[in-house]
């Protein structure tokens, strides 16, 4: 886990990997497309991790932006490896997008995280759900390219999380606190 992280940081500081100069105009729409497809795929509603074929459309969209994301023959049909490749690829797409539009990238990341949590919650219990959890962790820790992360993006994610948490709290408070003008009927 840390070996991959440290090699990516070393590559970033030495300048071995050159950043792209222009954002792909389809990146934003592709992100939301694969987020929706992955959410349905991980939950098992349309295809399922481990069947070896249902991730094909998601992977091909990721490969338009990151051609190096591949799934070897030994990984096909292996739940953890399939989920790790998809999760890492989508996370990389969002971080790539955040390099140009950090606030929109932060909102896309929040959408991705919420979708991932919801999809994992809908997955059936058992060894497959455990493998999905391991795949999500591996996709984030090992398959995500940390050199794509910017300081602005990190701040935007925190702002969006705080705003969303505040919105949730406001909804809960308004739902459960009675109207101050309400007068109970006398018995």
VEXLUMMAR-19495 format. One line per field, with one value per residue: residue in one letter; chain; x, y, z of N, C-alpha, C in turn. Coordinates in Angstrom, 3 decimals, decimal comma, always signed. Example, Ala and Ser with C-alpha at 12.3 -4.5 7.8 and 13.67 -1.06 7.14 Angstrom:
<dovexs>
type A / S
mol A / A
nx +13,190 / +12,850
ny -5,690 / -2,250
nz +7,800 / +7,080
cax +12,300 / +13,670
cay -4,500 / -1,060
caz +7,800 / +7,140
cx +13,200 / +12,900
cy -3,300 / +0,030
cz +7,800 / +7,870
</dovexs>
This chain:
<dovexs>
type X / X / X / X / X / X / X / X / X / X / X / X / X / X / X / X / X / X / X / X / X / X / X / X / X / X / X / X / X / X / X / X / X / X / X / X / X / X / X / X / X / X / X / X / X / X / X / X / X / X / X / X / X / X / X / X / X / X / X / X / X / X / X / X / X / X / X / X / X / X / X / X / X / X / X / X / X / X / X / X / X / X / X / X / X / X / X / X / X / X / X / X / X / X / X / X / X / X / X / X / X / X / X / X / X / X / X / X / X / X / X / X / X / X / X / X / X / X / X / X / X / X / X / X / X / X / X / X / X / X / X / X / X / X / X / X / X / X / X / X / X / X / X / X / X / X / X / X / X / X / X / X / X / X / X / X / X / X / X / X / X / X / X / X / X / X / X / X / X / X / X / X / X / X / X / X / X / X / X / X / X / X / X / X / X / X / X
mol A / A / A / A / A / A / A / A / A / A / A / A / A / A / A / A / A / A / A / A / A / A / A / A / A / A / A / A / A / A / A / A / A / A / A / A / A / A / A / A / A / A / A / A / A / A / A / A / A / A / A / A / A / A / A / A / A / A / A / A / A / A / A / A / A / A / A / A / A / A / A / A / A / A / A / A / A / A / A / A / A / A / A / A / A / A / A / A / A / A / A / A / A / A / A / A / A / A / A / A / A / A / A / A / A / A / A / A / A / A / A / A / A / A / A / A / A / A / A / A / A / A / A / A / A / A / A / A / A / A / A / A / A / A / A / A / A / A / A / A / A / A / A / A / A / A / A / A / A / A / A / A / A / A / A / A / A / A / A / A / A / A / A / A / A / A / A / A / A / A / A / A / A / A / A / A / A / A / A / A / A / A / A / A / A / A / A
nx +0,828 / +1,815 / +4,103 / +3,299 / +2,103 / +4,298 / +5,988 / +4,471 / +4,436 / +7,158 / +7,531 / +6,009 / +7,404 / +9,842 / +9,082 / +8,539 / +6,152 / +4,234 / +1,867 / -1,387 / -2,287 / -4,737 / -8,154 / -10,232 / -13,195 / -15,367 / -15,081 / -16,444 / -19,165 / -18,704 / -17,769 / -20,052 / -21,646 / -20,225 / -20,206 / -22,921 / -23,327 / -21,489 / -22,487 / -24,903 / -23,882 / -22,158 / -24,011 / -25,356 / -27,609 / -27,691 / -26,008 / -23,052 / -20,343 / -17,632 / -18,707 / -17,335 / -17,880 / -19,750 / -18,723 / -17,605 / -18,516 / -18,180 / -15,416 / -14,396 / -15,131 / -13,643 / -11,102 / -10,925 / -9,984 / -7,945 / -5,871 / -4,172 / -5,457 / -6,260 / -7,526 / -6,187 / -6,077 / -5,973 / -7,405 / -10,012 / -13,286 / -12,738 / -13,854 / -12,832 / -10,630 / -11,849 / -13,614 / -11,728 / -10,267 / -12,253 / -13,168 / -10,772 / -10,224 / -12,450 / -12,186 / -9,735 / -10,499 / -12,193 / -10,411 / -8,699 / -10,437 / -10,847 / -8,556 / -8,968 / -11,477 / -12,085 / -14,164 / -16,419 / -15,313 / -15,069 / -17,766 / -18,453 / -16,879 / -18,063 / -20,579 / -19,805 / -18,749 / -21,023 / -22,693 / -21,197 / -21,217 / -23,979 / -24,399 / -22,790 / -24,165 / -26,489 / -25,616 / -25,600 / -25,407 / -22,587 / -19,756 / -19,159 / -19,859 / -17,953 / -15,665 / -16,175 / -15,949 / -13,214 / -12,197 / -13,006 / -11,513 / -8,916 / -8,950 / -9,038 / -6,755 / -4,569 / -4,921 / -5,511 / -4,275 / -2,311 / -0,922 / -2,549 / -4,026 / -4,850 / -4,158 / -6,265 / -8,462 / -8,707 / -9,484 / -11,950 / -13,455 / -13,738 / -15,244 / -17,623 / -18,466 / -18,937 / -21,001 / -22,960 / -23,366 / -24,324 / -26,709 / -28,086 / -28,331 / -29,920 / -32,269 / -33,028 / -33,392 / -35,503 / -37,440 / -37,962 / -38,245 / -40,810 / -43,081 / -42,625 / -44,829 / -46,880 / -49,647 / -50,638 / -53,599 / -56,099 / -56,996
ny -1,178 / +1,351 / +1,473 / +1,877 / +4,396 / +5,983 / +5,747 / +7,043 / +9,640 / +10,217 / +10,152 / +12,342 / +14,467 / +14,369 / +14,845 / +12,974 / +12,147 / +13,785 / +16,371 / +16,589 / +19,035 / +19,983 / +19,716 / +16,937 / +17,330 / +15,668 / +14,647 / +15,353 / +14,547 / +11,857 / +11,046 / +11,217 / +9,383 / +6,920 / +6,782 / +6,406 / +3,960 / +2,288 / +2,329 / +0,933 / -1,473 / -2,384 / -2,728 / -4,890 / -4,795 / -4,564 / -6,712 / -7,910 / -7,637 / -9,788 / -11,430 / -11,279 / -9,972 / -7,847 / -5,380 / -4,207 / -1,953 / +0,159 / +0,058 / +0,542 / +3,213 / +4,457 / +3,861 / +5,537 / +7,886 / +7,147 / +5,152 / +3,214 / +1,761 / -1,412 / -4,768 / -7,701 / -11,093 / -12,883 / -11,560 / -11,331 / -12,101 / -12,147 / -10,783 / -8,784 / -7,678 / -6,707 / -4,743 / -3,069 / -2,060 / -0,604 / +1,246 / +2,638 / +3,701 / +5,412 / +7,205 / +8,357 / +9,629 / +11,611 / +13,089 / +13,982 / +15,647 / +17,549 / +19,055 / +21,068 / +22,146 / +22,726 / +22,988 / +21,822 / +19,325 / +18,537 / +18,308 / +16,229 / +14,203 / +13,915 / +13,018 / +10,579 / +9,209 / +9,090 / +7,552 / +5,216 / +4,316 / +3,893 / +1,897 / -0,178 / -0,691 / -1,837 / -4,203 / -7,779 / -9,686 / -11,520 / -13,475 / -12,218 / -9,544 / -8,827 / -9,094 / -7,062 / -4,835 / -5,020 / -4,641 / -2,008 / -0,618 / -1,316 / -0,227 / +2,499 / +2,917 / +1,712 / +1,829 / +4,414 / +7,421 / +9,457 / +11,690 / +13,279 / +14,783 / +17,960 / +20,926 / +22,742 / +21,179 / +19,456 / +21,248 / +22,060 / +19,700 / +19,436 / +21,739 / +21,221 / +18,884 / +19,891 / +21,718 / +19,973 / +18,371 / +20,285 / +20,921 / +18,531 / +18,420 / +20,680 / +19,889 / +17,715 / +19,023 / +20,795 / +18,950 / +17,602 / +19,433 / +21,136 / +23,584 / +26,904 / +28,501 / +26,848 / +25,782 / +23,565 / +21,590 / +21,907 / +19,529
nz +0,000 / +0,939 / -0,568 / -3,227 / -2,958 / -2,120 / -4,353 / -6,278 / -5,255 / -5,400 / -8,155 / -8,839 / -7,706 / -9,052 / -11,594 / -13,591 / -14,699 / -16,972 / -16,815 / -18,285 / -20,711 / -21,566 / -20,759 / -21,297 / -23,103 / -22,604 / -20,111 / -17,669 / -18,104 / -18,604 / -16,112 / -14,429 / -15,738 / -15,429 / -12,655 / -12,045 / -13,415 / -12,070 / -9,490 / -9,736 / -10,662 / -8,556 / -6,508 / -7,447 / -8,984 / -11,780 / -13,509 / -11,801 / -9,493 / -10,117 / -12,052 / -14,369 / -16,810 / -16,760 / -16,025 / -18,210 / -19,839 / -18,067 / -17,561 / -20,133 / -20,552 / -18,546 / -19,502 / -21,715 / -20,687 / -18,967 / -20,188 / -19,157 / -17,217 / -16,592 / -16,600 / -15,772 / -17,072 / -14,949 / -13,067 / -13,911 / -13,108 / -10,479 / -7,655 / -5,846 / -7,288 / -9,639 / -8,601 / -7,369 / -9,576 / -10,950 / -8,982 / -8,384 / -10,940 / -11,457 / -9,321 / -10,010 / -12,393 / -11,386 / -9,809 / -11,792 / -13,198 / -11,221 / -11,322 / -13,097 / -12,519 / -9,487 / -7,552 / -8,795 / -9,148 / -6,492 / -5,820 / -7,527 / -6,435 / -3,922 / -4,718 / -5,849 / -3,606 / -1,926 / -3,599 / -3,760 / -1,112 / -0,810 / -2,750 / -1,774 / +0,571 / -0,446 / -1,508 / -1,427 / +1,585 / +2,830 / +1,682 / -0,742 / -0,371 / +1,513 / -0,065 / -1,899 / -0,229 / +0,424 / -2,130 / -2,695 / -0,791 / -1,622 / -4,193 / -3,661 / -2,026 / -3,436 / -6,246 / -6,911 / -8,201 / -6,540 / -7,313 / -8,754 / -7,040 / -5,783 / -3,803 / -3,745 / -4,414 / -2,224 / -0,217 / -1,272 / -1,172 / +1,586 / +2,154 / +0,730 / +2,014 / +4,569 / +4,024 / +3,056 / +5,293 / +7,058 / +5,749 / +6,017 / +8,792 / +9,202 / +7,922 / +9,530 / +11,969 / +11,335 / +10,758 / +13,159 / +15,228 / +16,690 / +15,307 / +16,402 / +16,726 / +17,125 / +18,932 / +21,269 / +21,243 / +23,723 / +26,199
cax +0,000 / +2,624 / +5,098 / +2,674 / +1,924 / +5,589 / +6,507 / +3,720 / +4,924 / +8,501 / +7,365 / +5,473 / +8,433 / +10,898 / +8,520 / +8,548 / +4,849 / +3,866 / +0,426 / -2,071 / -2,453 / -6,115 / -9,129 / -11,125 / -14,520 / -16,351 / -14,707 / -17,499 / -20,314 / -18,254 / -17,687 / -21,386 / -22,122 / -19,624 / -20,641 / -24,240 / -23,173 / -20,787 / -23,387 / -25,837 / -23,090 / -21,691 / -25,162 / -25,835 / -28,888 / -27,489 / -24,709 / -22,529 / -18,901 / -17,235 / -19,228 / -16,319 / -18,232 / -20,671 / -17,995 / -16,985 / -18,860 / -17,568 / -13,979 / -14,068 / -15,241 / -12,469 / -9,921 / -10,839 / -9,239 / -6,775 / -5,688 / -3,369 / -6,305 / -6,571 / -7,804 / -5,531 / -6,885 / -6,046 / -8,328 / -11,376 / -14,084 / -12,311 / -14,646 / -12,000 / -9,823 / -12,737 / -14,075 / -10,575 / -9,958 / -13,321 / -13,147 / -9,572 / -10,369 / -13,421 / -11,577 / -8,743 / -11,212 / -12,680 / -9,270 / -8,251 / -11,407 / -10,665 / -7,407 / -9,468 / -12,638 / -11,977 / -15,456 / -17,216 / -14,668 / -15,453 / -19,157 / -18,438 / -16,325 / -19,088 / -21,583 / -19,205 / -18,658 / -22,389 / -23,150 / -20,446 / -21,752 / -25,330 / -24,282 / -22,272 / -25,251 / -27,480 / -25,028 / -26,057 / -24,481 / -21,830 / -18,356 / -19,047 / -19,889 / -16,638 / -14,722 / -16,460 / -15,347 / -11,762 / -11,926 / -13,150 / -10,335 / -7,742 / -9,067 / -8,700 / -5,387 / -3,510 / -5,148 / -5,728 / -3,051 / -2,325 / -0,301 / -3,622 / -4,642 / -4,365 / -4,539 / -7,579 / -9,468 / -8,868 / -10,295 / -13,310 / -14,134 / -14,094 / -16,331 / -18,848 / -18,889 / -19,510 / -22,292 / -23,925 / -23,675 / -25,182 / -28,028 / -28,715 / -28,699 / -31,035 / -33,452 / -33,402 / -33,919 / -36,811 / -38,366 / -38,297 / -38,541 / -42,135 / -43,235 / -42,734 / -46,155 / -47,853 / -50,265 / -51,325 / -55,026 / -56,339 / -57,749
cay +0,000 / +2,547 / +1,457 / +2,511 / +5,799 / +6,667 / +5,820 / +8,090 / +10,931 / +10,411 / +10,478 / +13,700 / +15,451 / +14,367 / +15,298 / +11,919 / +12,114 / +15,127 / +16,602 / +16,951 / +20,478 / +20,315 / +18,782 / +16,293 / +17,936 / +14,669 / +14,092 / +15,548 / +13,677 / +10,473 / +10,775 / +10,942 / +8,150 / +5,746 / +6,731 / +5,762 / +2,561 / +1,551 / +2,198 / -0,156 / -2,694 / -2,843 / -3,188 / -6,150 / -4,599 / -4,854 / -7,363 / -7,948 / -7,867 / -11,186 / -12,219 / -11,252 / -9,253 / -6,711 / -4,132 / -3,816 / -0,586 / +1,090 / +0,039 / +1,186 / +4,665 / +4,855 / +3,743 / +6,692 / +8,927 / +6,517 / +3,900 / +2,237 / +0,970 / -2,689 / -5,895 / -8,874 / -12,311 / -13,514 / -10,786 / -11,441 / -12,996 / -11,989 / -9,638 / -7,719 / -7,040 / -5,950 / -3,558 / -2,187 / -1,380 / +0,360 / +2,304 / +3,443 / +4,431 / +6,509 / +8,188 / +9,071 / +10,521 / +12,763 / +13,920 / +14,628 / +16,728 / +18,581 / +19,892 / +22,212 / +22,721 / +22,088 / +22,921 / +20,783 / +18,054 / +18,200 / +17,835 / +14,910 / +13,245 / +13,671 / +12,171 / +9,256 / +8,579 / +8,762 / +6,443 / +4,020 / +3,871 / +3,356 / +0,637 / -1,192 / -1,018 / -2,669 / -5,488 / -8,886 / -10,076 / -12,736 / -13,311 / -11,289 / -8,188 / -8,618 / -8,894 / -5,723 / -3,882 / -5,073 / -4,045 / -0,552 / -0,149 / -1,472 / +0,729 / +3,839 / +2,947 / +1,257 / +2,135 / +5,839 / +8,163 / +10,603 / +12,861 / +14,083 / +15,563 / +19,335 / +21,540 / +23,376 / +20,126 / +18,998 / +22,246 / +22,038 / +18,519 / +19,747 / +22,720 / +20,553 / +17,980 / +20,707 / +22,233 / +18,884 / +17,988 / +21,353 / +20,780 / +17,372 / +18,805 / +21,611 / +19,107 / +16,949 / +19,954 / +21,282 / +17,831 / +17,118 / +20,512 / +21,647 / +24,987 / +27,683 / +29,117 / +25,769 / +25,725 / +22,274 / +21,630 / +21,562 / +18,282
caz +0,000 / +1,053 / -1,632 / -4,382 / -2,603 / -2,119 / -5,718 / -6,980 / -4,774 / -5,942 / -9,577 / -8,934 / -7,373 / -10,055 / -12,859 / -14,599 / -15,358 / -17,406 / -16,706 / -19,517 / -20,826 / -21,899 / -20,214 / -22,253 / -22,923 / -22,184 / -18,810 / -16,662 / -18,380 / -18,428 / -14,672 / -13,881 / -16,363 / -14,786 / -11,253 / -12,046 / -13,819 / -11,018 / -8,342 / -10,052 / -10,800 / -7,241 / -5,721 / -8,014 / -9,660 / -13,204 / -13,462 / -10,450 / -9,433 / -10,105 / -13,168 / -15,421 / -18,041 / -16,618 / -15,791 / -19,482 / -20,259 / -17,106 / -17,793 / -21,420 / -20,354 / -17,756 / -20,362 / -22,611 / -19,998 / -18,365 / -20,932 / -18,421 / -16,316 / -17,235 / -15,723 / -16,334 / -17,143 / -13,628 / -12,235 / -14,425 / -12,287 / -9,090 / -7,191 / -5,264 / -8,336 / -10,518 / -7,876 / -7,163 / -10,838 / -11,247 / -7,965 / -8,622 / -12,198 / -11,302 / -8,427 / -10,817 / -13,311 / -10,627 / -9,435 / -13,030 / -13,433 / -10,197 / -11,644 / -13,846 / -11,832 / -8,175 / -6,850 / -9,467 / -8,829 / -5,122 / -5,835 / -8,170 / -5,470 / -2,902 / -5,373 / -5,995 / -2,283 / -1,506 / -4,437 / -3,381 / +0,185 / -1,046 / -3,498 / -0,859 / +1,491 / -1,123 / -1,894 / -0,585 / +2,639 / +2,619 / +1,291 / -1,863 / +0,182 / +2,110 / -1,165 / -2,436 / +0,712 / +0,226 / -3,440 / -2,568 / -0,047 / -2,491 / -5,291 / -3,175 / -1,491 / -4,333 / -7,655 / -7,103 / -8,462 / -5,631 / -7,932 / -9,344 / -5,974 / -5,625 / -2,527 / -3,905 / -4,425 / -0,850 / +0,487 / -1,816 / -0,629 / +2,967 / +2,115 / +0,278 / +3,089 / +5,644 / +3,579 / +2,990 / +6,673 / +7,579 / +5,128 / +6,644 / +10,158 / +9,120 / +7,587 / +10,716 / +12,968 / +10,903 / +10,763 / +14,488 / +16,166 / +16,337 / +14,959 / +17,643 / +16,778 / +17,322 / +20,259 / +21,369 / +21,587 / +25,125 / +26,329
cx +0,874 / +3,690 / +4,542 / +2,524 / +3,248 / +6,181 / +5,764 / +4,179 / +6,310 / +8,428 / +6,855 / +6,547 / +9,551 / +10,393 / +8,534 / +7,242 / +4,450 / +2,352 / -0,150 / -2,331 / -3,907 / -7,039 / -9,988 / -12,531 / -15,599 / -16,110 / -15,832 / -18,676 / -19,935 / -18,172 / -19,063 / -21,995 / -21,552 / -19,982 / -21,997 / -24,136 / -22,517 / -21,678 / -24,347 / -25,092 / -22,665 / -22,853 / -25,725 / -27,159 / -28,811 / -26,084 / -24,254 / -21,029 / -18,610 / -17,782 / -18,314 / -16,651 / -19,010 / -19,990 / -17,426 / -17,262 / -18,220 / -16,075 / -13,603 / -14,179 / -14,053 / -11,227 / -9,828 / -9,964 / -7,947 / -6,553 / -4,905 / -4,193 / -6,744 / -6,863 / -7,198 / -6,433 / -7,014 / -7,037 / -9,778 / -12,129 / -13,712 / -12,916 / -13,764 / -11,212 / -10,683 / -13,184 / -12,922 / -10,240 / -10,987 / -13,282 / -11,939 / -9,678 / -11,317 / -12,851 / -10,520 / -9,400 / -11,671 / -11,520 / -8,679 / -9,154 / -11,192 / -9,476 / -7,836 / -10,615 / -12,734 / -13,310 / -16,350 / -16,624 / -15,012 / -16,878 / -19,245 / -17,905 / -17,347 / -20,197 / -21,072 / -19,165 / -20,054 / -22,939 / -22,478 / -20,949 / -23,133 / -25,274 / -23,773 / -23,357 / -26,293 / -26,931 / -25,464 / -24,973 / -23,751 / -20,413 / -18,170 / -19,043 / -18,558 / -15,583 / -14,930 / -15,821 / -13,828 / -11,376 / -12,024 / -11,924 / -9,085 / -7,774 / -8,673 / -7,234 / -4,310 / -3,697 / -5,383 / -4,387 / -3,056 / -1,668 / -1,339 / -4,284 / -4,009 / -4,824 / -5,940 / -8,693 / -9,743 / -9,741 / -11,739 / -14,093 / -14,587 / -15,250 / -17,647 / -19,359 / -19,534 / -20,875 / -23,349 / -24,316 / -24,592 / -26,579 / -28,781 / -29,185 / -29,902 / -32,334 / -33,948 / -34,005 / -35,309 / -37,872 / -38,849 / -38,551 / -39,889 / -42,093 / -43,400 / -44,094 / -47,265 / -48,350 / -51,029 / -52,782 / -55,215 / -57,220 / -59,070
cy +1,244 / +2,613 / +2,161 / +4,014 / +6,556 / +6,755 / +6,876 / +9,470 / +11,227 / +10,787 / +11,901 / +14,740 / +15,492 / +14,773 / +14,252 / +11,874 / +13,544 / +15,269 / +16,967 / +18,447 / +20,882 / +19,254 / +18,220 / +16,852 / +16,959 / +14,157 / +14,199 / +14,607 / +12,207 / +10,094 / +10,400 / +9,688 / +6,931 / +5,648 / +6,032 / +4,283 / +1,738 / +1,341 / +1,032 / -1,486 / -3,247 / -3,369 / -4,503 / -6,031 / -4,914 / -5,413 / -7,419 / -8,156 / -9,359 / -12,002 / -12,162 / -10,463 / -7,955 / -5,375 / -3,546 / -2,390 / +0,452 / +1,198 / +0,725 / +2,704 / +5,181 / +4,860 / +4,854 / +7,772 / +8,404 / +5,161 / +2,832 / +1,389 / -0,286 / -3,733 / -7,121 / -10,094 / -12,992 / -12,810 / -10,887 / -12,491 / -12,950 / -10,685 / -8,489 / -6,970 / -6,203 / -4,650 / -2,574 / -1,405 / -0,299 / +1,525 / +3,217 / +4,277 / +5,613 / +7,597 / +9,005 / +10,042 / +11,785 / +13,671 / +14,627 / +15,828 / +17,878 / +19,483 / +21,146 / +22,908 / +22,082 / +21,987 / +21,855 / +19,405 / +17,590 / +17,683 / +16,454 / +13,849 / +12,925 / +12,771 / +10,740 / +8,529 / +8,187 / +7,579 / +5,140 / +3,447 / +3,246 / +2,012 / -0,479 / -1,625 / -1,936 / -4,031 / -6,568 / -9,284 / -11,354 / -12,446 / -12,325 / -9,843 / -7,857 / -8,359 / -7,522 / -4,667 / -3,849 / -4,436 / -2,529 / +0,023 / -0,214 / -0,477 / +2,129 / +3,908 / +2,630 / +1,688 / +3,607 / +6,541 / +9,445 / +11,843 / +13,762 / +15,003 / +16,949 / +19,879 / +22,133 / +22,337 / +19,627 / +19,960 / +22,217 / +20,836 / +18,798 / +20,734 / +22,042 / +19,591 / +18,756 / +21,251 / +21,141 / +18,425 / +19,023 / +21,266 / +19,618 / +17,716 / +19,731 / +20,863 / +18,344 / +17,869 / +20,446 / +20,186 / +17,503 / +18,205 / +21,099 / +23,144 / +25,810 / +28,344 / +28,113 / +25,795 / +24,413 / +22,471 / +21,222 / +20,328 / +18,497
cz +0,000 / -0,036 / -2,867 / -4,145 / -2,686 / -3,519 / -6,530 / -6,545 / -5,325 / -7,417 / -9,747 / -8,660 / -8,396 / -11,427 / -13,953 / -15,373 / -15,693 / -17,382 / -18,067 / -19,530 / -21,044 / -21,313 / -21,344 / -22,040 / -22,452 / -20,774 / -17,784 / -16,893 / -18,223 / -16,951 / -14,137 / -14,497 / -15,644 / -13,306 / -11,168 / -12,401 / -12,713 / -9,800 / -8,557 / -10,105 / -9,440 / -6,404 / -6,239 / -8,721 / -11,148 / -13,355 / -12,020 / -10,486 / -9,352 / -11,246 / -14,390 / -16,658 / -17,832 / -16,357 / -17,081 / -19,919 / -19,349 / -17,389 / -19,108 / -21,329 / -19,557 / -18,636 / -21,408 / -22,001 / -19,366 / -19,034 / -20,177 / -17,456 / -17,063 / -16,169 / -16,386 / -16,302 / -15,788 / -12,717 / -12,688 / -13,611 / -10,815 / -8,575 / -6,718 / -6,338 / -9,278 / -9,848 / -7,690 / -8,427 / -11,149 / -10,259 / -8,169 / -9,883 / -12,095 / -10,391 / -9,166 / -11,787 / -12,584 / -10,219 / -10,647 / -13,345 / -12,453 / -10,477 / -12,400 / -13,136 / -10,451 / -7,444 / -7,477 / -9,215 / -7,431 / -5,048 / -6,479 / -7,208 / -4,388 / -3,466 / -5,482 / -4,653 / -1,786 / -2,296 / -4,075 / -2,061 / +0,002 / -1,764 / -2,605 / +0,129 / +0,874 / -1,538 / -0,918 / +0,412 / +2,264 / +2,177 / +0,130 / -1,362 / +0,847 / +1,033 / -1,822 / -1,539 / +0,555 / -1,111 / -3,420 / -1,871 / -0,914 / -3,643 / -4,883 / -2,746 / -2,514 / -5,782 / -7,937 / -7,226 / -7,635 / -6,227 / -8,596 / -8,319 / -5,895 / -4,279 / -2,612 / -3,824 / -3,014 / -0,059 / +0,016 / -1,281 / +0,800 / +3,021 / +1,756 / +1,342 / +4,226 / +5,260 / +3,545 / +4,389 / +7,310 / +7,030 / +5,753 / +8,050 / +10,145 / +8,824 / +8,809 / +11,766 / +12,586 / +10,952 / +12,172 / +15,526 / +15,769 / +16,027 / +16,240 / +17,788 / +17,043 / +18,766 / +20,327 / +21,762 / +23,033 / +25,195 / +26,954
</dovexs>
